[in-house]
């Protein structure tokens, strides 16, 4: 009877191993998302008046946007898209969000803290960052290659991209490919399809 029991237990262990090993291996494999390059280094001040850098996000999957709090055009839509990401991954310590203002003279830490409160920000890894204007414009245009600029003729006095950057746990910008097999580089934060795409890809990166 003991031999039969041992055989039965061994069989169960073998079956479990056949089922589990591929899943364990898959967890540590890279997904099919393209590596664009390292995220530009940044060090700015958040809505709690605390210094935050890209190093604070190592080990986390996160999304970066450039916006400004008084924006009357695309920012409210971008904010809503970021809120969707917050709600989708709320409570996950390995996920984060970064909103960098391009209007730092107005968007002080105190102002951004109130803006975050009014939006309904709950995720502790969502930082609204401000700092030197030239530093931020250089970070957007040359670092991320996401357009941001002043324009007195534009509503609100600024123009900027509505795209989101996706960064993996190792601090690398990642993206999916389009139907032609080309990297999309960034995700459209103004399009529901873009938001769904980045949700799917965040999930891939979280299990890498």
Backbone bond lengths (Angstrom), bond angles and torsions (degrees), N, CA, C in turn:
res aa  C-N    CA-C-N  psi(-1)  N-CA   C-N-CA  omega(-1)  CA-C   N-CA-C  phi
1 X - - - 1.473 - - 1.538 111.09 -
2 X 1.362 115.13 -38.23 1.456 118.19 -179.41 1.519 110.76 -64.38
3 X 1.365 116.03 -41.06 1.468 119.61 179.70 1.526 111.05 -60.53
4 X 1.349 115.54 -40.99 1.457 119.96 179.01 1.534 110.95 -63.86
5 X 1.338 114.89 -38.54 1.471 119.26 179.54 1.517 110.68 -64.87
6 X 1.358 115.57 -44.34 1.467 119.79 178.58 1.516 111.22 -61.32
7 X 1.342 115.40 -41.99 1.461 119.76 179.43 1.521 110.66 -62.33
8 X 1.347 115.37 -41.51 1.463 120.17 179.69 1.511 112.45 -64.23
9 X 1.339 116.02 -42.81 1.466 120.80 179.48 1.524 110.52 -66.11
10 X 1.344 115.87 -42.34 1.462 120.32 179.07 1.518 111.19 -61.60
11 X 1.319 115.75 -38.85 1.462 120.59 179.51 1.526 110.86 -64.27
12 X 1.334 115.63 -42.17 1.473 120.51 179.22 1.521 110.45 -63.49
13 X 1.350 115.66 -43.29 1.469 120.21 179.86 1.520 110.62 -62.73
14 X 1.347 115.98 -41.31 1.453 120.87 179.74 1.520 111.17 -62.67
15 X 1.335 116.13 -45.78 1.468 120.50 179.89 1.521 110.77 -63.03
16 X 1.340 115.37 -42.59 1.471 119.32 179.64 1.517 110.28 -62.24
17 X 1.352 116.16 -41.00 1.462 120.35 179.75 1.505 111.96 -63.15
18 X 1.323 117.14 -42.79 1.459 121.64 179.06 1.521 110.67 -61.22
19 X 1.343 116.28 -37.12 1.474 121.28 -179.50 1.520 112.17 -78.24
20 X 1.347 116.69 -40.07 1.461 120.33 -170.10 1.514 114.45 -85.19
21 X 1.341 117.66 -36.99 1.466 119.80 -173.68 1.520 112.73 -57.72
22 X 1.346 119.86 -47.07 1.471 118.59 178.45 1.518 112.81 -59.40
23 X 1.339 116.95 -34.28 1.460 119.95 -179.61 1.520 110.68 -70.54
24 X 1.344 116.24 -38.46 1.463 120.11 178.50 1.520 110.18 -65.97
25 X 1.337 116.63 -43.55 1.460 121.26 178.14 1.522 110.70 -62.03
26 X 1.345 116.29 -43.74 1.467 121.09 -178.36 1.518 111.69 -61.00
27 X 1.330 115.98 -33.12 1.465 120.33 -178.09 1.523 111.29 -61.60
28 X 1.323 117.03 -31.41 1.454 120.86 -176.10 1.527 113.17 -102.58
29 X 1.316 117.40 6.65 1.448 121.56 176.81 1.529 110.00 -88.63
30 X 1.335 116.69 150.14 1.453 121.18 174.96 1.522 109.60 -70.87
31 X 1.332 115.66 143.74 1.453 120.40 176.33 1.531 109.21 -76.69
32 X 1.323 116.09 -176.92 1.461 120.63 -179.43 1.531 112.36 -84.82
33 X 1.316 118.03 8.29 1.467 120.66 -179.67 1.523 110.38 -75.42
34 X 1.328 115.00 141.16 1.469 121.87 -176.63 1.532 110.22 -77.88
35 X 1.333 116.81 141.78 1.458 122.34 172.36 1.523 108.80 -90.53
36 X 1.323 116.88 117.27 1.467 121.52 -178.90 1.528 110.83 -85.75
37 X 1.319 116.51 -37.63 1.458 121.53 -178.97 1.512 109.93 153.99
38 X 1.324 117.31 175.64 1.470 120.04 -179.20 1.519 111.94 -68.51
39 X 1.318 116.18 145.32 1.461 119.68 175.95 1.528 108.41 -65.62
40 X 1.330 118.82 139.87 1.472 119.59 177.47 1.532 110.35 -60.10
41 X 1.305 115.86 140.97 1.463 118.89 176.82 1.532 109.68 -67.12
42 X 1.321 115.54 140.41 1.464 119.58 176.71 1.517 109.77 -146.22
43 X 1.318 115.08 151.35 1.468 122.19 175.19 1.524 106.59 -145.86
44 X 1.336 116.23 111.67 1.461 122.47 -175.09 1.523 109.96 -138.13
45 X 1.322 116.40 -179.68 1.468 121.94 -177.74 1.519 109.68 -109.60
46 X 1.340 116.33 132.75 1.466 119.29 -177.71 1.520 112.27 -92.09
47 X 1.338 114.81 -176.26 1.466 121.65 -175.49 1.527 112.95 -68.12
48 X 1.319 116.93 -11.85 1.462 121.47 176.39 1.527 111.37 -102.12
49 X 1.330 115.61 12.41 1.460 123.10 -179.67 1.525 112.43 64.61
50 X 1.318 116.09 31.33 1.461 122.64 179.46 1.532 108.97 -109.66
51 X 1.325 116.47 140.47 1.461 120.92 178.01 1.528 110.08 -73.73
52 X 1.325 115.47 127.66 1.469 122.27 -179.46 1.525 108.50 -125.66
53 X 1.323 116.49 134.27 1.468 120.28 177.20 1.521 109.62 -127.65
54 X 1.328 115.15 171.91 1.465 119.42 177.42 1.526 111.13 -61.08
55 X 1.323 117.50 -26.16 1.465 120.98 179.65 1.529 111.80 -66.37
56 X 1.342 116.85 -26.73 1.468 120.09 177.70 1.518 111.51 -67.80
57 X 1.329 117.03 -16.73 1.458 121.27 -177.82 1.530 113.18 -102.82
58 X 1.326 117.57 2.41 1.458 119.22 175.50 1.521 109.73 -61.72
59 X 1.322 116.99 134.47 1.463 121.07 -175.92 1.509 113.04 90.69
60 X 1.348 115.89 -0.61 1.459 120.61 179.31 1.534 109.94 -123.38
61 X 1.317 115.58 149.31 1.463 121.97 168.91 1.526 106.02 -91.06
62 X 1.346 117.41 129.86 1.459 117.19 -177.72 1.527 112.57 -146.08
63 X 1.325 113.56 162.97 1.464 122.50 -177.62 1.526 108.62 -118.25
64 X 1.339 116.19 136.53 1.464 121.91 -178.62 1.528 109.79 -117.49
65 X 1.323 116.03 135.21 1.470 122.55 173.46 1.519 109.27 -132.13
66 X 1.341 116.56 155.50 1.459 122.74 169.79 1.523 107.26 -113.87
67 X 1.338 116.31 132.82 1.465 121.52 -171.82 1.525 108.39 -155.67
68 X 1.336 117.53 -177.21 1.467 121.20 163.13 1.521 108.68 -149.05
69 X 1.310 115.66 146.38 1.462 122.08 -167.12 1.521 114.01 -63.84
70 X 1.344 117.74 -31.44 1.469 120.23 -177.57 1.526 112.20 -96.31
71 X 1.307 117.82 11.54 1.460 122.89 -179.47 1.530 110.99 -58.82
72 X 1.328 118.42 125.05 1.472 120.84 -178.35 1.532 113.81 -95.19
73 X 1.326 116.97 1.26 1.471 118.98 -173.34 1.531 112.31 -112.75
74 X 1.336 117.89 -93.18 1.466 119.72 -171.33 1.535 114.80 -88.23
75 X 1.338 117.26 -19.75 1.472 119.06 -175.53 1.529 114.55 -60.36
76 X 1.338 119.29 -42.47 1.471 117.82 178.04 1.531 112.65 -56.01
77 X 1.337 116.61 -38.97 1.465 120.14 177.54 1.525 110.88 -67.59
78 X 1.332 116.76 -41.56 1.461 120.85 177.53 1.523 110.52 -62.14
79 X 1.338 115.91 -42.87 1.462 119.80 177.67 1.519 111.90 -58.64
80 X 1.335 116.73 -41.63 1.461 120.70 179.32 1.529 110.96 -65.26
81 X 1.317 116.54 -36.90 1.461 119.96 177.45 1.525 110.54 -66.19
82 X 1.327 116.94 -40.46 1.466 120.63 177.48 1.526 110.66 -65.85
83 X 1.333 116.55 -36.78 1.466 119.88 176.78 1.531 110.94 -63.45
84 X 1.334 116.54 -35.82 1.470 119.55 175.91 1.521 110.83 -62.21
85 X 1.329 116.27 -40.09 1.460 119.90 178.35 1.525 110.44 -67.68
86 X 1.333 116.59 -40.01 1.459 119.94 175.54 1.520 110.83 -56.67
87 X 1.330 116.17 -48.57 1.458 120.58 -176.91 1.530 111.97 -66.21
88 X 1.334 116.02 -35.98 1.467 120.55 -178.92 1.528 111.49 -66.41
89 X 1.340 116.70 -36.34 1.465 120.49 -174.26 1.528 112.40 -119.00
90 X 1.320 115.89 22.58 1.469 120.35 -178.12 1.523 110.85 -60.42
91 X 1.319 115.87 134.02 1.456 120.58 179.05 1.512 114.28 89.20
92 X 1.340 117.60 -7.27 1.464 120.38 179.34 1.533 108.56 -87.40
93 X 1.333 118.35 112.33 1.465 120.69 -177.60 1.516 113.81 -69.26
94 X 1.335 117.45 -11.36 1.460 121.47 -179.51 1.526 112.20 -94.77
95 X 1.329 116.74 9.89 1.459 121.41 179.63 1.523 109.61 -123.45
96 X 1.347 115.81 147.88 1.456 119.22 178.18 1.522 112.33 -153.54
97 X 1.324 115.82 169.33 1.458 123.75 -179.80 1.525 108.72 -135.02
98 X 1.331 115.98 145.73 1.463 121.49 178.49 1.526 108.69 -134.31
99 X 1.326 116.77 121.12 1.464 122.67 176.94 1.523 107.71 -117.12
100 X 1.337 116.52 113.53 1.465 121.78 -175.77 1.528 109.51 -106.34
101 X 1.314 116.88 121.46 1.461 120.26 -178.33 1.525 111.17 -77.20
102 X 1.341 116.06 143.93 1.468 121.40 173.59 1.535 110.22 -102.69
103 X 1.332 116.09 7.77 1.467 121.95 178.38 1.531 108.82 -126.77
104 X 1.339 117.18 62.69 1.464 120.02 -173.10 1.524 114.79 -66.72
105 X 1.337 117.84 -23.40 1.465 118.92 179.22 1.519 110.90 -65.35
106 X 1.316 117.10 -31.68 1.465 121.97 177.25 1.527 111.44 -93.88
107 X 1.335 115.59 -40.21 1.463 120.54 -174.94 1.528 111.23 -87.88
108 X 1.317 114.40 74.76 1.462 121.31 175.45 1.531 109.14 -75.95
109 X 1.331 118.54 167.08 1.465 119.13 176.18 1.521 113.24 -53.87
110 X 1.331 116.95 -40.81 1.469 120.39 -179.88 1.528 110.33 -63.94
111 X 1.333 116.31 -44.46 1.465 120.41 -179.71 1.519 111.01 -65.43
112 X 1.334 116.72 -42.02 1.466 120.41 179.76 1.523 111.68 -67.73
113 X 1.312 116.81 -33.48 1.467 119.89 177.95 1.527 110.36 -64.28
114 X 1.317 116.51 -40.53 1.460 120.23 177.84 1.528 110.49 -69.88
115 X 1.321 116.11 -38.61 1.469 120.93 177.27 1.533 110.18 -60.33
116 X 1.322 116.39 -44.78 1.466 120.88 179.06 1.527 110.95 -63.30
117 X 1.316 116.04 -39.13 1.476 119.89 179.09 1.522 110.77 -63.97
118 X 1.330 116.54 -44.37 1.461 120.75 -179.06 1.531 111.68 -66.43
119 X 1.333 116.09 -32.84 1.465 119.88 178.14 1.526 112.31 -69.41
120 X 1.318 115.96 -29.69 1.456 119.64 -175.31 1.519 112.68 95.56
121 X 1.329 114.89 33.16 1.466 119.76 179.49 1.525 109.89 -69.97
122 X 1.346 115.66 127.97 1.468 121.63 -179.51 1.518 112.57 -123.05
123 X 1.311 116.99 -26.57 1.468 120.16 -174.05 1.529 110.13 -72.52
124 X 1.334 116.19 125.35 1.466 121.02 -175.76 1.522 112.25 -70.08
125 X 1.332 118.39 -13.36 1.461 121.26 176.77 1.527 112.18 -100.11
126 X 1.330 117.17 21.79 1.469 120.38 175.74 1.525 107.91 -105.44
127 X 1.321 116.46 108.98 1.457 121.81 -179.28 1.524 111.24 -109.03
128 X 1.332 115.40 133.21 1.464 122.96 173.24 1.526 105.76 -101.34
129 X 1.336 116.57 116.42 1.457 120.84 -168.44 1.525 113.11 -111.16
130 X 1.316 114.81 142.44 1.449 122.54 178.62 1.520 109.21 -138.29
131 X 1.339 116.19 166.91 1.465 120.25 -179.32 1.513 110.54 172.21
132 X 1.317 116.33 -149.38 1.457 122.08 179.98 1.531 110.07 -71.05
133 X 1.347 116.60 133.73 1.467 120.78 -175.34 1.530 112.23 -62.24
134 X 1.331 117.48 -47.38 1.466 119.83 -178.88 1.529 110.81 -62.39
135 X 1.312 115.81 -39.57 1.469 120.91 178.63 1.526 110.06 -60.56
136 X 1.331 116.44 -44.60 1.467 121.00 -177.83 1.524 111.23 -68.97
137 X 1.336 117.17 -41.27 1.470 119.46 179.50 1.528 110.85 -65.38
138 X 1.322 116.22 -36.68 1.453 120.25 177.03 1.537 110.62 -67.20
139 X 1.322 115.44 -39.69 1.468 120.79 178.32 1.528 110.65 -62.53
140 X 1.324 116.67 -43.23 1.467 120.73 -179.14 1.526 111.64 -69.10
141 X 1.331 116.24 -53.12 1.463 120.84 -170.85 1.524 114.36 -78.89
142 X 1.325 117.05 -39.39 1.458 120.26 -177.68 1.527 112.77 -101.37
143 X 1.343 116.04 -31.79 1.459 119.44 -179.17 1.513 112.29 -77.48
144 X 1.331 115.62 -59.98 1.461 121.14 -179.07 1.527 112.94 -90.37
145 X 1.331 116.30 -16.45 1.473 120.90 -173.61 1.532 110.86 60.92
146 X 1.331 115.41 39.17 1.461 123.22 174.94 1.532 107.00 -114.50
147 X 1.307 117.07 118.98 1.460 120.93 -170.99 1.523 113.20 -63.54
148 X 1.335 114.70 135.19 1.466 122.58 171.22 1.523 107.44 -149.37
149 X 1.333 116.94 134.33 1.459 119.92 -179.71 1.507 112.37 -162.34
150 X 1.313 115.49 161.75 1.464 121.87 175.98 1.523 109.34 -88.52
151 X 1.327 115.78 141.34 1.459 121.06 178.02 1.521 107.58 -154.11
152 X 1.327 115.66 109.15 1.467 120.06 -177.76 1.520 113.00 -62.45
153 X 1.331 116.29 -21.35 1.461 119.83 -179.50 1.532 112.68 -87.43
154 X 1.320 116.74 -11.87 1.468 121.05 179.94 1.525 110.01 -84.71
155 X 1.325 116.07 148.61 1.465 120.25 177.37 1.525 109.26 -60.63
156 X 1.324 115.86 124.55 1.464 120.30 -179.24 1.511 114.00 88.25
157 X 1.362 116.55 -10.64 1.459 120.39 176.26 1.517 115.85 87.68
158 X 1.337 117.76 0.52 1.465 121.36 -179.39 1.528 110.54 -137.00
159 X 1.338 114.32 156.13 1.455 121.75 171.68 1.528 107.94 -126.81
160 X 1.327 116.36 146.22 1.464 118.56 178.72 1.518 110.46 -162.74
161 X 1.315 114.55 165.97 1.456 121.79 179.83 1.525 110.90 -74.24
162 X 1.329 115.15 150.72 1.470 120.95 174.25 1.520 111.89 -100.95
163 X 1.341 116.38 18.70 1.461 120.96 -176.48 1.530 111.89 -92.52
164 X 1.323 114.71 152.13 1.463 122.66 177.56 1.525 109.52 -110.26
165 X 1.333 116.85 138.82 1.464 122.07 173.36 1.527 108.75 -98.80
166 X 1.324 116.26 137.34 1.464 122.60 179.36 1.527 108.64 -109.39
167 X 1.335 116.65 125.54 1.464 122.16 -176.08 1.523 109.60 -120.25
168 X 1.336 116.54 136.42 1.464 119.93 -178.13 1.530 111.76 -88.91
169 X 1.333 116.16 -177.90 1.463 121.33 -175.22 1.516 113.50 -65.61
170 X 1.335 117.12 -21.34 1.461 121.67 -179.95 1.523 112.39 -93.03
171 X 1.337 116.59 4.13 1.458 120.04 179.28 1.507 114.04 80.95
172 X 1.336 117.02 29.30 1.463 121.61 178.28 1.525 109.95 -112.01
173 X 1.329 116.69 137.50 1.461 121.57 176.03 1.524 107.94 -73.85
174 X 1.322 115.51 130.14 1.459 120.98 -176.72 1.526 110.07 -127.17
175 X 1.333 116.48 157.85 1.462 120.83 176.26 1.517 110.36 -159.73
176 X 1.322 115.83 168.15 1.460 122.12 174.47 1.530 109.84 -91.63
177 X 1.323 115.94 175.44 1.461 121.54 175.91 1.521 109.81 -101.13
178 X 1.337 115.83 153.93 1.457 119.98 176.11 1.529 110.04 -84.17
179 X 1.327 116.65 -175.20 1.464 121.19 -176.14 1.527 112.59 -62.88
180 X 1.330 116.50 -22.41 1.465 120.64 179.72 1.531 112.21 -92.75
181 X 1.325 116.08 1.24 1.456 120.44 178.49 1.515 114.79 87.57
182 X 1.350 117.05 13.00 1.460 121.11 179.75 1.532 111.00 -98.20
183 X 1.324 118.36 141.54 1.477 120.21 177.65 1.519 110.92 -60.92
184 X 1.323 117.43 134.75 1.467 119.99 178.70 1.527 111.53 -79.45
185 X 1.324 117.90 -15.98 1.465 126.60 -179.81 1.527 112.26 72.95
186 X 1.350 116.80 -59.86 1.464 120.99 -177.74 1.524 110.28 -133.68
187 X 1.326 115.69 168.18 1.461 122.26 -175.73 1.525 109.66 -110.30
188 X 1.318 116.56 139.90 1.464 121.85 -177.51 1.530 109.74 -77.55
189 X 1.328 115.76 108.31 1.458 121.01 -179.26 1.515 113.38 -77.90
190 X 1.342 117.02 -2.46 1.462 121.18 179.64 1.522 112.41 -102.86
191 X 1.305 116.71 -6.70 1.462 122.60 -175.37 1.527 109.96 -114.32
192 X 1.331 118.59 125.52 1.466 120.72 178.19 1.529 112.95 -52.88
193 X 1.341 116.81 -34.06 1.463 119.70 178.66 1.531 110.65 -67.28
194 X 1.328 116.08 -36.20 1.456 120.04 177.19 1.513 111.81 -66.43
195 X 1.329 116.03 -37.83 1.465 120.90 179.16 1.521 110.57 -68.09
196 X 1.323 116.97 -41.87 1.469 119.98 177.97 1.522 110.50 -65.38
197 X 1.327 117.09 -37.24 1.459 121.00 179.20 1.525 111.09 -63.95
198 X 1.327 116.74 -43.89 1.464 118.81 -178.54 1.529 110.86 -70.42
199 X 1.328 117.89 -31.97 1.468 120.37 174.46 1.525 110.62 -59.90
200 X 1.330 115.48 -47.17 1.464 120.47 -179.84 1.522 111.22 -60.56
201 X 1.325 115.96 -40.35 1.461 119.84 -175.42 1.526 112.25 -78.61
202 X 1.319 117.12 -28.97 1.462 120.20 172.37 1.528 109.76 -61.04
203 X 1.323 116.32 -43.10 1.461 120.60 179.67 1.523 111.27 -61.13
204 X 1.331 116.27 -37.94 1.479 119.80 177.43 1.518 110.78 -63.50
205 X 1.331 116.52 -44.37 1.448 120.36 -176.77 1.519 112.36 -70.85
206 X 1.306 117.56 -31.12 1.461 120.89 179.84 1.524 112.82 -63.67
207 X 1.327 117.34 -26.34 1.470 119.80 -178.45 1.531 112.30 -100.12
208 X 1.328 117.62 2.94 1.461 119.88 176.13 1.523 110.31 -71.85
